Amino acid sequence: MLKNTLQGYGWISIVLHWSIALALFGLFGLGVWMVDLGLYDAWYHKAPALHISIGVITVSLMLVRLLWRWTNPVPKAFPQPALLEWVAAAMHQLFYVWVVALGVSGYMISTAEGDPLLIFEVLAIPALDLDIDNQADLAGEVHFWLAWSLIGFALLHALAAFKHHFINQDKTLTRMLIPTQKKELNNE
């Protein structure tokens, strides 16, 4: 089952979700590691280039995921208090905004000197002449705080999934691991 149903997610949503999640945690780890590299370290130029390339692909996948979400049914949430439903919906929207904002701030860091953004040294995204004083520093500060807050949101998201699985004992977590068959209409 590739597409979502009102009962659960299809393989496309599941693969996009976990691919983006793994990439974001990997990018975060790479970003934290690379900022302490010295000028003479072998990875001083390689790590940022890898971070940029994977970052562009991840933001692109997030945009694909957003389009997929708009064109597929969103599985019905299991019953919970209205406030928690609202918080869950807001968090999901924030993930899309945060990842795109991370991409924009990363682009602004990398192109601050007018150089194009290189993706695996194959594709170049041209720099926009934004003429912002201290663009790399300002965008770097925004990128830093967006990255840390996104990881915090992701950890809360994981805790909420575990809460659903172990405390509520519903299929919120499992339906993001395996597509739900149409016959599984109840919470058993």
Buried (B, 14 or more C-beta within 10 A) or exposed (E): BEBBBEBBBBEBBBBBBEBBBEBBBBBBEBBEEBEEBEEEEEBEEEBBBBBBBBBBBBBEBBBEBBEBBEEBBEBEEBEBEEEEEEBBEEBEEBBBEBBBBBBBBBBBBBBBEEEEBBBEEEEEBEBEEEEEEEBBEBBBEBBBEBBEEBBEBBEEBEEBBEBBBEEBEBBBBEBBEEBBEEEBEEEE
